[in-house]
Amino acid sequence: MPAPKTTLRRSLVVASALLVSAALTAPAAAASPSPGTSPSAKPPAKMSAVGGARLAEPGTQVNPAPGVPVLPKGISARSWIVADAESGEVLAAHNAHWRLAPASTLKMLFADTLLPKWPKTAKHKVKLSDLAGVGPGSSMVGIKEDETYTVHDLWLGVFLRSGNDAVHVLSAMNGGVEPTVAEMNKHAEELQALDTHVVSPDGYDAPKQVSSAYDLTLIARSGMQKKDFREYASTVRAKFPGETKKNKKGKKVRESFEIQNTNRLLTGDAGLPVYKGIAGVKNGNTTNAGATFTGVAERDGRVLLVTVMNPEKDGHNEVYKETAKLFDWGFEAAGKVEPVGELVPPKGAQAGGPSASPGQAGGSAQGAGGGEKPVASAPAGGSSGIGVALSLTGGVLALLAGAAYLVNRRWPLPDLVRRRPRD
């Protein structure tokens, strides 16, 4: 498609999305089930219209046309979305605004809200009260009472091991779970993630806790504009501090142990190949949510976001398989398919205020030790995983220019595994 036509079409889509968002935000919120409503077996007849009227409709939304590939068969997820991270165009979606339990994908909102608060080098000695409220059966990184951890350690625990214990320690540093939840809900509202209602900061199943494929994609897009968020989300493996013990000589020693990312498209674990170009973001799995996943991947300079929620097909890998199929379709369809909606800008950007995503988009979050080495700076195959050599071929930071919310500043994706063959 010729570049001028594409640019014009994107500008029109963005302008349309702004009008739809401004006109329909309040009615859309009313049309969505209240946070107290348990998700039903079927999506509501009408959902939120944030991002476009098509996204309020139940079922699959796509614009088939000559040259546009057919959507992949066998996608069983209750809700999913494929979006261009640069333009914000929603290429296709299925029940995009269905409010469902998010599981640990909600940790993306936790990180996007709290990452800018402390430098990586800040230290915290864990008290027993810090770990209060961690749900039974939670995923844990292995934090111990009376041990001291850096903020960097804690974020590695959140992103790699999806550690609810790490989330609760960071929440305690932030004044507790209650104020942290309040900040997360406020940030979700600022991002216009209006399907989202946070009860537990770690995504652990809780009554009234919901999000949507659309919202999780908005949140991921906001998070990926932070250098630290990008680097943590793309780290394959790292060393984590263990428990202080006495050695045979009676001397206290504290060794580290290796942790690996639970994102199987990133690690190639459990019989799955690494997805070429994958650069994050977050997976989750709970009883109420089933399997959930939001991923970002780059191919030939184009960056896509895909969110998949609760595949009906059995299997621990199904959410990743369906995500990979949707990525493949999206990369083939991008530039050919007319979008069905748009990822809307934050309220602050619409109003002419600062970005809703705190911290510097291209660098480390404010006060987060921007002069330090990247999170996963070891050579490929090293103990810290694949090196993160930043590339300028990623997506973009959405900016305000006059009255229009433009997407014209690139944020670099980690140069991860995009050159590794899929075998």
Solvent accessible surface area in square Angstrom, and as a share of the most:
residue,aa,sasa,rsa
1,M,104,0.46
2,P,88,0.55
3,A,73,0.57
4,P,104,0.65
5,K,118,0.50
6,T,22,0.13
7,T,86,0.50
8,L,109,0.54
9,R,26,0.09
10,R,53,0.19
11,S,55,0.36
12,L,111,0.55
13,V,29,0.17
14,V,15,0.09
15,A,48,0.37
16,S,56,0.36
17,A,4,0.03
18,L,29,0.14
19,L,130,0.65
20,V,32,0.18
21,S,1,0.00
22,A,82,0.64
23,A,70,0.54
24,L,57,0.29
25,T,30,0.18
26,A,76,0.59
27,P,74,0.46
28,A,4,0.03
29,A,49,0.38
30,A,87,0.67
31,A,49,0.38
32,S,9,0.06
33,P,33,0.21
34,S,65,0.42
35,P,46,0.29
36,G,47,0.45
37,T,67,0.39
38,S,90,0.58
39,P,57,0.36
40,S,66,0.43
41,A,95,0.73
42,K,157,0.66
43,P,36,0.23
44,P,34,0.21
45,A,83,0.64
46,K,112,0.48
47,M,4,0.02
48,S,2,0.01
49,A,12,0.09
50,V,1,0.01
51,G,1,0.01
52,G,10,0.09
53,A,65,0.50
54,R,84,0.31
55,L,1,0.01
56,A,5,0.04
57,E,60,0.27
58,P,51,0.32
59,G,24,0.23
60,T,63,0.36
61,Q,21,0.09
62,V,34,0.19
63,N,39,0.20
64,P,112,0.70
65,A,51,0.40
66,P,140,0.88
67,G,62,0.60
68,V,19,0.11
69,P,26,0.16
70,V,133,0.77
71,L,35,0.17
72,P,34,0.22
73,K,179,0.76
74,G,34,0.32
75,I,38,0.19
76,S,22,0.14
77,A,5,0.04
78,R,48,0.18
79,S,0,0.00
80,W,10,0.03
81,I,0,0.00
82,V,0,0.00
83,A,0,0.00
84,D,2,0.01
85,A,0,0.00
86,E,37,0.17
87,S,2,0.01
88,G,0,0.00
89,E,7,0.03
90,V,0,0.00
91,L,3,0.02
92,A,0,0.00
93,A,1,0.00
94,H,41,0.18
95,N,8,0.04
96,A,2,0.02
97,H,2,0.01
98,W,8,0.03
99,R,19,0.07
100,L,5,0.03
101,A,16,0.12
102,P,2,0.01
103,A,0,0.00
104,S,14,0.09
105,T,0,0.00
106,L,0,0.00
107,K,3,0.01
108,M,1,0.00
109,L,0,0.00
110,F,0,0.00
111,A,0,0.00
112,D,0,0.00
113,T,14,0.08
114,L,0,0.00
115,L,4,0.02
116,P,20,0.12
117,K,87,0.37
118,W,40,0.14
119,P,57,0.36
120,K,9,0.04
121,T,86,0.50
122,A,29,0.22
123,K,148,0.63
124,H,37,0.16
125,K,122,0.52
126,V,0,0.00
127,K,120,0.51
128,L,120,0.60
129,S,78,0.51
130,D,8,0.04
131,L,38,0.19
132,A,66,0.51
133,G,69,0.66
134,V,31,0.18
135,G,12,0.11
136,P,119,0.75
137,G,87,0.83
138,S,19,0.12
139,S,50,0.33
140,M,97,0.43
141,V,7,0.04
142,G,29,0.28
143,I,12,0.06
144,K,85,0.36
145,E,78,0.35
146,D,93,0.48
147,E,16,0.07
148,T,51,0.30
149,Y,1,0.01
150,T,33,0.19
151,V,2,0.01
152,H,48,0.22
153,D,18,0.10
154,L,1,0.00
155,W,2,0.01
156,L,6,0.03
157,G,0,0.00
158,V,2,0.01
159,F,8,0.03
160,L,0,0.00
161,R,86,0.31
162,S,8,0.05
163,G,0,0.00
164,N,6,0.03
165,D,1,0.00
166,A,0,0.00
167,V,0,0.00
168,H,9,0.04
169,V,0,0.00
170,L,0,0.00
171,S,0,0.00
172,A,35,0.27
173,M,46,0.20
174,N,23,0.12
175,G,61,0.59
176,G,20,0.19
177,V,57,0.33
178,E,145,0.65
179,P,53,0.33
180,T,0,0.00
181,V,21,0.12
182,A,59,0.46
183,E,55,0.25
184,M,0,0.00
185,N,40,0.21
186,K,154,0.65
187,H,17,0.08
188,A,1,0.01
189,E,91,0.41
190,E,51,0.23
191,L,6,0.03
192,Q,3,0.01
193,A,1,0.01
194,L,39,0.19
195,D,2,0.01
196,T,14,0.08
197,H,57,0.25
198,V,2,0.01
199,V,57,0.33
200,S,19,0.12
201,P,1,0.01
202,D,1,0.01
203,G,1,0.01
204,Y,65,0.25
205,D,37,0.19
206,A,21,0.17
207,P,115,0.72
208,K,119,0.50
209,Q,9,0.04
210,V,6,0.04
211,S,0,0.00
212,S,0,0.00
213,A,0,0.00
214,Y,0,0.00
215,D,1,0.00
216,L,0,0.00
217,T,0,0.00
218,L,9,0.05
219,I,0,0.00
220,A,0,0.00
221,R,10,0.04
222,S,7,0.04
223,G,0,0.00
224,M,0,0.00
225,Q,13,0.06
226,K,1,0.01
227,K,26,0.11
228,D,1,0.00
229,F,0,0.00
230,R,0,0.00
231,E,0,0.00
232,Y,1,0.00
233,A,1,0.01
234,S,0,0.00
235,T,0,0.00
236,V,4,0.02
237,R,58,0.21
238,A,5,0.04
239,K,96,0.41
240,F,0,0.00
241,P,22,0.14
242,G,10,0.10
243,E,80,0.36
244,T,52,0.30
245,K,128,0.54
246,K,140,0.59
247,N,60,0.31
248,K,209,0.89
249,K,186,0.79
250,G,45,0.44
251,K,138,0.59
252,K,139,0.59
253,V,52,0.30
254,R,84,0.31
255,E,133,0.59
256,S,65,0.42
257,F,79,0.33
258,E,87,0.39
259,I,8,0.04
260,Q,53,0.23
261,N,8,0.04
262,T,36,0.21
263,N,1,0.00
264,R,62,0.22
265,L,5,0.03
266,L,1,0.00
267,T,22,0.13
268,G,25,0.24
269,D,67,0.34
270,A,52,0.40
271,G,81,0.78
272,L,18,0.09
273,P,52,0.33
274,V,18,0.10
275,Y,2,0.01
276,K,85,0.36
277,G,1,0.01
278,I,0,0.00
279,A,1,0.00
280,G,0,0.00
281,V,4,0.03
282,K,5,0.02
283,N,20,0.10
284,G,8,0.08
285,N,99,0.51
286,T,29,0.17
287,T,132,0.77
288,N,95,0.49
289,A,3,0.03
290,G,21,0.20
291,A,17,0.13
292,T,0,0.00
293,F,0,0.00
294,T,0,0.00
295,G,0,0.00
296,V,0,0.00
297,A,0,0.00
298,E,10,0.04
299,R,75,0.28
300,D,144,0.74
301,G,31,0.30
302,R,67,0.24
303,V,2,0.01
304,L,0,0.00
305,L,0,0.00
306,V,0,0.00
307,T,0,0.00
308,V,0,0.00
309,M,1,0.00
310,N,30,0.15
311,P,15,0.09
312,E,132,0.59
313,K,96,0.40
314,D,139,0.72
315,G,54,0.52
316,H,148,0.66
317,N,28,0.14
318,E,22,0.10
319,V,4,0.02
320,Y,10,0.04
321,K,99,0.42
322,E,0,0.00
323,T,0,0.00
324,A,13,0.10
325,K,79,0.34
326,L,0,0.00
327,F,0,0.00
328,D,52,0.27
329,W,9,0.03
330,G,0,0.00
331,F,27,0.11
332,E,99,0.44
333,A,0,0.00
334,A,11,0.08
335,G,22,0.21
336,K,103,0.44
337,V,1,0.01
338,E,77,0.35
339,P,17,0.11
340,V,9,0.05
341,G,9,0.09
342,E,6,0.03
343,L,2,0.01
344,V,3,0.02
345,P,3,0.02
346,P,17,0.11
347,K,69,0.29
348,G,14,0.13
349,A,5,0.04
350,Q,64,0.29
351,A,91,0.70
352,G,45,0.43
353,G,31,0.30
354,P,116,0.73
355,S,60,0.39
356,A,11,0.08
357,S,10,0.06
358,P,59,0.37
359,G,26,0.25
360,Q,114,0.51
361,A,13,0.10
362,G,43,0.42
363,G,19,0.18
364,S,11,0.07
365,A,2,0.02
366,Q,129,0.57
367,G,55,0.53
368,A,3,0.02
369,G,24,0.23
370,G,50,0.48
371,G,85,0.82
372,E,66,0.30
373,K,161,0.68
374,P,42,0.26
375,V,15,0.09
376,A,0,0.00
377,S,58,0.38
378,A,23,0.18
379,P,109,0.68
380,A,82,0.63
381,G,69,0.67
382,G,22,0.21
383,S,52,0.33
384,S,28,0.18
385,G,0,0.00
386,I,19,0.10
387,G,22,0.21
388,V,6,0.04
389,A,67,0.52
390,L,71,0.35
391,S,19,0.12
392,L,137,0.68
393,T,62,0.36
394,G,0,0.00
395,G,0,0.00
396,V,4,0.02
397,L,11,0.05
398,A,7,0.05
399,L,52,0.26
400,L,60,0.30
401,A,46,0.35
402,G,70,0.68
403,A,101,0.78
404,A,38,0.30
405,Y,15,0.06
406,L,60,0.30
407,V,31,0.18
408,N,98,0.50
409,R,128,0.47
410,R,114,0.42
411,W,1,0.00
412,P,13,0.08
413,L,0,0.00
414,P,0,0.00
415,D,32,0.17
416,L,16,0.08
417,V,1,0.01
418,R,24,0.09
419,R,176,0.64
420,R,113,0.41
421,P,100,0.63
422,R,104,0.38
423,D,143,0.74
